[in-house]
């Protein structure tokens, strides 16, 4: 009799779950800015960077990317601007490393969207713009920026292209 009672209680508790009780991720996550890196001389070709350090100005975080031609960066959801320093590491023939540094400023209008009970809210970004702050020194590495979209709502495709 105890087994029947236990099995009945278990079946009743499992049937109480709703579809919204499980968040699958994917489109329910706040998207990052996706950046493709291109060769400035052969503009149709993606170009991998050996190492890039990305340092956040406002929230003191550092990300590292190795041997990649695509990087993704989070944006702050509680403000309209995020600033990142991008440091490119260039190995030389005599085992030294040259450092090149530029700064990117992202401006946008965040909008919180309700996804579901399980997932909560995600933020999308309207009026997106990316600007390289003026750096005319010899340490600059980004030659140009091309913005692909004005809205960041997913990470399916790149949002900007950097040429170096």
N, C-alpha and C positions, 0 to 999 in steps of 0.2 A: 504494500500500500504506500509506503514511503517513496518508493521509486516512481510510482505513477504521479504522486503529488509533486515530486521534484521535477520530473519531465514536463508536467503541465505548467509549473511555475517558470521553467526555463523557456518553454515555447511562448508563453505569454510575454515574458520580458523581451525576447528577441523580436516579437511582432510589434512591439511598441516603438521600434526605431523607424524614423522617417528617412526618406531619400536625402533630405537636406542635412542629416546628421553627419555626413561624411563629406569632407572637402577634398576634391581631387587635384587641387592645384591648377596648373595650366593657366587658363584665362582668368582665374580668380586671384592671381598674384599681381601686386604692383610691379609694372615693368621697369626695367633698367634702360638706360640709353645704350643702344648698340652702335658701335663704331667700327667701320671697316677701314683698314690701313692699306693705302695704295702707293705704288711707286710713282714718284713725281715725274719721272722721265718717260715711263711706259704706263700711261694713266689708266689703261684697261686692266693692268695686272695688280692683283693683291700682293702685298709685300709683308712678309713676316718680320717682326721685330724680335731680336734675340732676347731682350729683357726690357720691360717697361715697369717702372715704379709709378704708381698713381697715388698722390697724397691729397687728401681732402683738407681744405682750408678751414672749414667751419666746425667739423666734428672730429677732427684729429684721427683720421684713419688712413692706413696705407694698404694698397692692394698691389700685388705683383703678378705680372703676366709674362710667361716665357714662351718663346717661339710661336707667336700667334699673330695672325693678320686680322683678328676680330677680337675686340674687347667690349665688355659691358660694364657700365658704371651706374650705381644707384643715384637717385636724386632725393633730396630732402623733401618730405611731404608737408612739412609745417612752415615752409617759406616759399618764396618765388624765385630763389636763386641758389645755385650750388656752384662752388668753384673748386676745381681740381688742378693740381700741378702734375704735369706729365713729364717724367724723367726717362729719357731714352739712354740705355747703356749700349755703347758701341765698342766691341772688342777691336783691338789693334793687333798688328803683326808681332809686336814685341811684348805681348801678354799684358798690356795696359788696357785700361778701359776709359773711353771718353764719355763724359756725361753731357747730354744736351737737355735743356729744360724749357718748357713752355707752359703757359697757363690757359686753361679753358674755363670760360664762364658760361653756364647754362641758365637761361631765363625762361620762365614758364608760369602758367597759371594752373595750380593743382586743383583737382576736383575729386572728392571722395565719392565712390559709388558703392552702394550696398550690393553684395554678391549673393549671400545666403546666410542662413542662421549659422551654419557650420564654418563658413569661410569668413564671415564678417564683411569688412570693407576693403576695397582696393582703391588706389589713387591712380588716375590718369592725368596726363599733363597736356594742357592746351597752350597755344601761342608759343610753342617751343622755339628757342633760338640758341645757337651756339656761337660764341665769339672767342677768338684767340686774343688775349690781351697783347698789346703792342710790346714786342720784345725784339729789338733791332740788334741785339748783341750777337756775338759769334756763338753763343750757346743755344740759340734757337734751332729747332729741328723741324717743326711743322711748317711746310711751305704754303699750304692753302687748306681751306675747309669748305666742304659742300654739304649744305643741309638738304636732306631728302624729304623730310616731312615736317609739318607744323604741329602734329599731335603725336604723343606717345601713348598708345593704348595697349600695345602688345610687344613682344620681342621676336616676332616672326621674321622681320627684315631689319636691315640696318637703318638707323635714323640719320646718321651723318657719315661722311667719308673724309678721312684725313689723308693728305698727300705729303709724303716726305721723301 
